[in-house]
Amino acid sequence: MAIEREEMQEIVKSYRKPIGLNLGSHSALDAWLGQRDYNFRTIIYTTPQRARIYLQNPMVGKPGEVIEDLPALARRDLIVAKDPADLKNRGEWKAAIVILDKYPDIVKYVDDLIDLECLQIPNRAFSVYVGGDSYCSVIEDKFAVPILGSRKLLKIENRGEIERDYYWFADKAGIPYPKSHEYDVYKTGIKFKEPIDDPILLKAEHAHREFEREFIFAADSEDLEEKIEREMKIGNLSKESLERGRAEQIILGPHANFNFFFSTLDEKQDWGDIDDWYAKLYKTNVDDARTCLANQFLSIDERRETILDGLKRLPVDVQMKIKDVPSFEVTCHVPMSLRESLLKDVHKFADAFLLATRKYEPPGIIGAWCLQTIITWRKIGSGMAVEYGLYDVPEGKEAYMHVPATQDVALRHGGGTNTHMGIGAQYSNAKYQRRMSMGDRIALEIRRAWERKKLQEIVT
């Protein structure tokens, strides 16, 4: 039976002071740092294989405390346990690492986590390791711990596996994204229903690692059919993964991940002249204007991928002779900034996506989320130049413009925000006049909601 938001809202009303609950993977270090610096206790639950990440990077100390003797503060503030129930009997602690045999075991301790007054901070690892299936059924039906985020939107990242994935929402939002191409699946590979002469990409599950994706790039549909047949023989793809896969156009341009935080607290406030003028300029009502203003832009990052990044650094004559299909697993992230004039389109598309989630899966996005794009250069049509902020194109003439096309959407704490950990990001730092990474912004929202007795407004 699905967990209803109202049930979680009632639970947090009794919380005296919440504890941040984080699955130890993905972006947990950024979340932990933010919770430490905003004076909230933290629980990291992890496994023996990944525990060393958190054992060797302890975020201890009081907010603003100068740390010189790290072992002494770790001894004072950090505890480690096998069972969350044990944390209640360990006296004063600031952070706890809970080491489970496997991540899904956390569901066994729902009652203990509520007794501890936990708020789950979702990340992608939480969705895939605790979610249980493509529909995140365990999270939606069994993990009855309040989530700072969108419980029912976590599953839409499983593109091609559910009907209403993020491409469905992008379509409803009317924002650009790569078009898909249909194909039939056979025992040895695929066959496209119509030939495609343009560059094309297959996204499908890896045959041996269900949480990893296979990305196969090709010059056209015939080239992709041949490459998929080879991958089937090697064993990297299966008939089942191809049936759930997606073949889509390749949009050429740099990748940029835009990290946003939607504040349910801020959308209910008066923004002065800003919300009135926003409504007037963009022909909307003041309530929708405040919703868009509360969709706060924090940072940009770029992904670096194995083995693609190394391949790109080789001379082209060497690249052409390499026979293995390169893999595209995300390995690291680097900070980015964007040409300032393009931010208007990023905001426009991000707001449209947010409003679509509110309409079709209320309450829609809450908290951290990420719009992952490719910034391409394309014709925008005659008469559209002024709408894109181009003032030097003669009336009636066709114009070209940079356009951010949506490639992925993350409806939780994004994986690239660790690159801003400890230093913040230029857009959020400037707005808040202090260091503000995504982990900081999450913790700030918890503090504001807790102090105002409005925790129920930020959870599902």
N, C-alpha and C positions, 0 to 999 in steps of 0.2 A: 504493500500500500504506500502510495507516494507521501513523502513528508511535506506537509503544507507549511508555507511561510509563517502563517499565524501561530503555529505551534512553536517555532523557533523564536518568534518575537516574544511570546509569553515567557519562554525560558530565560532570555537575556534580561528581562525586566527585574529578575531577582538577583542578578549578578552584582556583587559588591565592587569588584574590580576584575575585569577580564584578564585572562592569560592568552597570549598568542600561541596558537598551535600550528606547527609547520611540519610538513613532510620533508625529511632531510634529503633533498635533491633539488636540482634545477635552479631556484632562486632563493633558497632558504637562508643563505648567509645575509643577503640584503635585507630580508624580512626580519631576521634576528637582530641585526644591527639597529634597525629602526625601532624595534620594540625595546631594546636596551636603552637607547638614547631618549626615548619618551617615557621611560620609567615604568614599563610593563614587564611582567615576568614572561618567560618564553619556555615552551616545550618544543624540542626537536625530536621527532620519532624517526628512527632510521634502522638500518640493518647492520650486522657485523661487517659486511663487505664495504659499506660506505661510512661507517661510524668515524673512521679516522679523519674524514673531512672536518667534522665538528669537534672532535677531540683535539685536533691540532690547530684549530682556528677559533678558540673560545672568545665569544663576545661578552666579556665580563666587566664589572665595575659599575659605578653609579653614573647617571648622566653628567657629563662634563668632568668626571674624575680623571685626573692625570695618572696614567698607569706607568709605573716604573718596575714594579715587581709583579710580573704576570702570574707566576705560580701561586703567589700568596693570594691574589685576588680570585684566581680560579678555585683555590681551596675554600675561600670564603663564600663564593657566589654560585658555584656550579656543582650540580650533583648528577650522578648517572644511575640509572635503574633499568630493570628488565620489565617492570610492571608499573603502569601509571598509578595504580592504587597505592603503591609504596611512597609516592611523592607526598601524600598527605601527612605522612609520619616522619618526614625528614627535616622538620624545623624550618628555619628561614633559608630560603634560596632564591636566587634571581633567575637562574636558568637551569633547565634539566634536559639531559639527553636520555631518551628512552630507546633502548636497543631491542627491537623485535626480531623474531626469526624471519618474518617476511612482512612487507608493508600492509597487506590486507588484514593482518591480525589486529590492526588498530580498531577495527569495527567491534571487536569483542569488548572493548573498554569504553563504550559510549557512555554508560552511566557514570563511570569514574571521571571521564573527561568533563561531563556536565557538572559533577560535584566540584571539580577543580575550577569551574567557570571558564572553560576554554572557548575561544573563537578560532575556527579553522581558517587559515589563510590559504586559499587554493592556488596551486601551480599545476603545470602540465603533468608532472609526475604523480600528483594526487589524483588527477583525472584518470590516468591510465593504470596506475598500480592499485588504487582503491576502487576505481569506478566499476570494475567487474566485467563490462562488456561495452559495445559501441554506444549504448544508450546511457552509460554511467548509472546503471540501475541500482548498484549498491549504494552509491552516493544519494541518489534520489529517493530510495525506498528504505534504506537501513541505517545510514550514517546520520543518526539524529543528533548531530552536534551543529549549533549555529555556524553558518559560513558567512564570512565577510566577502560577499560576492554573489554571483548569480548561479545558484544551484542547478537550475534547469537549462542554463545555456552552456554548461561545460561540454556537453555532448556534441555541440554543433561543430566542434573542430574535427570530428571524425568524418571528414568529407567522403562522399560516395558510399558511406555505410548507413546513413540515416537519410530520411527524405528532406528534413529541414536542416541541412548543414549550412555553413556560413555562406556558401555561394547562393543558397536559396534566399537568405536574408539580404545579401548584397543586391540580388535581383529586385527584391521588394523595395530596397532603399534607392534603386535607380543609379547605382554607382558602377563605374567600369571595373570589370574583372576579366580574366582570360576566358575566351569561349571554349567550349568542349567539343570534341569530335567523337562520334559514335563508332563502335567497333563490335564485331562478333568474336567470341572466345572459343578456341578449339583446344584440343589436347596438347598441341605443340606450340600454340601461340595465339595470335589475333589476326583479324582481317578487317580493315576499315570498310565501312559501308560505301564511302566515296573517297577517291584519292585526294590527298592534300599535298599541295606543292610547297607550302610554307613550312618553316621550322616548327617542330612539334615536340611535346614533352609528355612522358608517361609518369604519373604518380601512382604508386601501388605499394602495398605492404610487402616487406621482405619475407620470403618464404620461411626463414628460420628465426626471425626476430619480429614478433608481431607489433611491437611498438616503434619499430624503425621503418622508414619509407625507402623504397627504391625510386630513384629519379633517373630516367633514361631520356637523354636528349637526342634528337635526330633531325636531319635536314628536311625530311618529308615523310609521308606515311609509309612508303615502301622501305625507306631506311629504318624506320622504327620497327616495322614488322620483322625485319631481318635481325635487329638487335635483340628484340624480345625473344625470338626463337633461340638465339644463343644463350640468353639468360635463363631460359627454361631448361635447356640442356645442362647448364652448370648447376641449376638448382636454386638460384636466387629468387626466382618467381614461381608461383604455382597457379593452377587454373583458378583456384578460389580467389587468390589475390588479384588476378587480372579481372575477374568478374566484379570486384569491388573497386577497381582502379579507375583512374580518370586520365584521358588523353586530352591535352589542352594546347592551345596556341602558345608559342613562346613569345613573350613580350620582351623586347630588348630594352635594357636600361639598368641603372644601378638599383640595387635592393636597399630599401630603407624601412626600418621598423619604427613606427611612431607610438610611443607609450603615453597613454592617457589614464586619467583617474576621474571617474564620475562620482561626484559628491552629492548624495541625496540630501545632505544638510545644506549645501550651498544653493541647490536649486530652489529652495523654499525661502531664500532671503531676497531682500530688496537690494539691487545692484546700483541704485542711483540712476544717473543719466545713461549708463551703459545699457541696461536692459530695455529702456524706452527707445533708444536710438537703434539698437539691434532689431527690435520688433518693427520699427518704422522702415529701416533700410531693407530688411529681408522679408518684409510683408508677412509677418507672423504675429501671434499674440504674445503678450508679455510672459505668460507661463512657459511657453515653448522657448522664448528667448532666454529665460533663466535656466532652463534645462540645458540648452546649448552652452551657455556660459559656465555652467557647472561641470561640463565635460572638459576637464583641465588637461592641457598639453604639457607634459613634463620633459620628455627627452626623445632622442633618436639614437638608434644603434644599427649597426650593420653586421650581418652574420658572415663568418668565415667557415668554409666547409671542407671536410676531408672527402676525397683526395683532390677535389677540384682546385682548391687554392694553390696547392703545390704544382698541379698540372699547368695552371695559368702562368706560372713563373718560368716555365721551360721555353726555349726557343720554339717557334711554330713548326720548324721541320722535325723536331723531336716529338712534339705533340701529335703530329700526323702519323707517326710510326708506332705510337703506343696502341696496342690492340685491346687491352683491358678497358671495360667501361668504367669510367671514374665513379666513385661514390660521393654522396652529397650530404652525409651526416653533419649536422651542426657541431662545430668544434669550439668556436670562441666567438666573441662579439667585440666590436670596437665602436667608440662614440662617433657620432656624425653631427653635422649641422646641415641645414638645407637653405638653398637660395631663398631669401626672405619672401619674395613675391609669390613663391609656390605654396607658402603656408596657408594661404586663403583656401586653396583647393583641398588641402589635407583636412583642414577644419570642416569644410563643407561636406566632404564625403564621410568623415568620422561622425559628424552630427547626424547625417542622414541614416547611417548604419545604426547609431544609438536609438534614434526615434523609431526605426523599424523594429528593433527588439522590444521596445516598450509597447508597440502596437500588437505584435504577434506572439510575444512570450512575456507578458507582464510579470514582474515590474521592470523587466529589461535589465540592462547592464547596471551593475553596482560595483563601485570600487575600481580596481586595476584592470586595464585591458590594453590590447595592442593591435593596431592596424598595420599589417605587414604588406608593403607595396613594392611595385617596380615603377620607378619614375621613367616614363617613356616620352617620346616626342612624336606628336601626331597631329594630323589635320583636324581642326575643330569646326570647319565649315564657314561659309560666308555669313556675315551678320553676327557672328559669335565673338568677335575679337574684344569688344568692349566688356562683355560679360566675363571674360577671362582677364580683364585688367590690362589689355593691350590697347594703347592709344595712338600708335603710329601706323596702323593698318588702314588704308583707304576704305571707305564704306563700300560694302558689296564685294570686297576682295576676300579670297580664302586666306586663312591664317593658320599657322602652326604654333603649338604650345606644348609645354611640359604638362603631362597629366599623370597623377599617381593612380595606377591600376592596382586594385586589391588582389593580392596573391594568397594571403592567409589572414585569419583573424584569431587572436588569442583572447578568450573571455576570462582572464585571470591574470595573476602576476606573471609577467613575461620573463622569458629566460635571459634576455639581454640586459636586464637592469643591474646585474652584478658589476657591469662595467662602470656604473656610476656609484657603486658602494664606497662610502668613505669620502667621496669628493662631490657627490651630487651631480646634477646635470645643468647645462647652461640655462635652459628655458625655465625650469622650476626654481633653480637657485636665484635667478634674477627676479622672479615673481615674489618669492617668499623672503628674499634678502638673507638667506642662510642656506646651508647645505641641505638639499632636498632630493634624495634618491627616491625611487618608488617605495622601497622599504620604509623610508622616513615618512612619506606621504600616507601610507597605509596606517602607520602608528599614530600619526597626527589625527587622522579621521577617527580612530578608536578613542583617542584622548578627548577629542571634541564631543563625540557622541556620549561617552561615559560621563564627562563633566556636566553635560546638559540633560542627562537621564534620557537619552534618545538612542540607546544602542539598538532598539528594535527597528529603527529606520535604516540601519546599514546591513542587516542580516537577512538571509533567506534560509 
